[in-house]
Amino acid sequence: MPEVINKLVDGVSASEMWTHLEKLVEWDRTSGTAGEYAAVDYIASVLEGYGLPVTIHEFSAYLSYPVHGGLQVTLDSESWHI
């Protein structure tokens, strides 16, 4: 295995990964929520703590959280709700 791969593998800590996972599950990370922004800030700060450059890209998107859905089938004059 190349030396750089060995260094990366040796640098992985299961307990540190678990700590980050426990932190991330504290928030509801649904798009556009305060929890999503908190998770982004947390991840960015961790990566910056490792000395990595971080750029956060934001974009606008239309999201839909329907209460219910259905299907209506119409053939000739008959109609069915499925």
CYANA upper distance limits for C-alpha pairs under 8 A (distance plus 0.5 A):
  1 MET  CA      5 ILE  CA      7.00
  1 MET  CA      6 ASN  CA      7.16
  2 PRO  CA      6 ASN  CA      7.04
  3 GLU  CA      7 LYS  CA      6.77
  4 VAL  CA      8 LEU  CA      6.78
  5 ILE  CA      9 VAL  CA      6.63
  6 ASN  CA     10 ASP  CA      6.49
  7 LYS  CA     11 GLY  CA      6.61
  8 LEU  CA     12 VAL  CA      7.19
 12 VAL  CA     17 MET  CA      8.48
 13 SER  CA     17 MET  CA      6.70
 14 ALA  CA     18 TRP  CA      6.63
 15 SER  CA     19 THR  CA      6.72
 16 GLU  CA     20 HIS  CA      6.91
 17 MET  CA     21 LEU  CA      6.73
 18 TRP  CA     22 GLU  CA      6.62
 19 THR  CA     23 LYS  CA      6.83
 20 HIS  CA     24 LEU  CA      6.70
 21 LEU  CA     25 VAL  CA      6.81
 22 GLU  CA     26 GLU  CA      7.28
 23 LYS  CA     27 TRP  CA      8.47
 24 LEU  CA     39 ALA  CA      6.62
 27 TRP  CA     35 GLY  CA      5.26
 27 TRP  CA     36 GLU  CA      7.74
 27 TRP  CA     38 ALA  CA      8.13
 27 TRP  CA     39 ALA  CA      7.71
 28 ASP  CA     33 THR  CA      7.92
 28 ASP  CA     35 GLY  CA      5.61
 28 ASP  CA     36 GLU  CA      7.32
 29 ARG  CA     33 THR  CA      6.99
 29 ARG  CA     34 ALA  CA      8.24
 29 ARG  CA     35 GLY  CA      5.40
 29 ARG  CA     36 GLU  CA      4.59
 29 ARG  CA     37 TYR  CA      8.34
 29 ARG  CA     39 ALA  CA      7.66
 30 THR  CA     35 GLY  CA      7.78
 30 THR  CA     36 GLU  CA      6.62
 31 SER  CA     36 GLU  CA      6.68
 32 GLY  CA     36 GLU  CA      6.89
 32 GLY  CA     37 TYR  CA      8.00
 33 THR  CA     37 TYR  CA      7.23
 34 ALA  CA     38 ALA  CA      6.63
 35 GLY  CA     39 ALA  CA      6.61
 36 GLU  CA     40 VAL  CA      6.78
 37 TYR  CA     41 ASP  CA      6.66
 38 ALA  CA     42 TYR  CA      6.58
 39 ALA  CA     43 ILE  CA      6.61
 40 VAL  CA     44 ALA  CA      6.55
 41 ASP  CA     45 SER  CA      6.59
 42 TYR  CA     46 VAL  CA      6.73
 43 ILE  CA     47 LEU  CA      6.68
 44 ALA  CA     48 GLU  CA      6.55
 44 ALA  CA     54 VAL  CA      6.72
 45 SER  CA     49 GLY  CA      6.47
 46 VAL  CA     50 TYR  CA      6.99
 47 LEU  CA     51 GLY  CA      7.12
 47 LEU  CA     52 LEU  CA      5.99
 47 LEU  CA     53 PRO  CA      7.96
 47 LEU  CA     54 VAL  CA      7.58
 48 GLU  CA     52 LEU  CA      5.48
 48 GLU  CA     53 PRO  CA      6.64
 48 GLU  CA     54 VAL  CA      7.09
 70 GLY  CA     81 HIS  CA      7.64
 70 GLY  CA     82 ILE  CA      6.84
 71 LEU  CA     81 HIS  CA      6.27
 71 LEU  CA     82 ILE  CA      5.71
 72 GLN  CA     79 SER  CA      7.25
 72 GLN  CA     80 TRP  CA      6.05
 72 GLN  CA     81 HIS  CA      4.97
 72 GLN  CA     82 ILE  CA      6.63
 73 VAL  CA     79 SER  CA      6.04
 73 VAL  CA     80 TRP  CA      5.63
 73 VAL  CA     81 HIS  CA      6.90
 73 VAL  CA     82 ILE  CA      8.02
 74 THR  CA     78 GLU  CA      6.18
 74 THR  CA     79 SER  CA      4.72
 74 THR  CA     80 TRP  CA      6.92
 75 LEU  CA     79 SER  CA      6.86
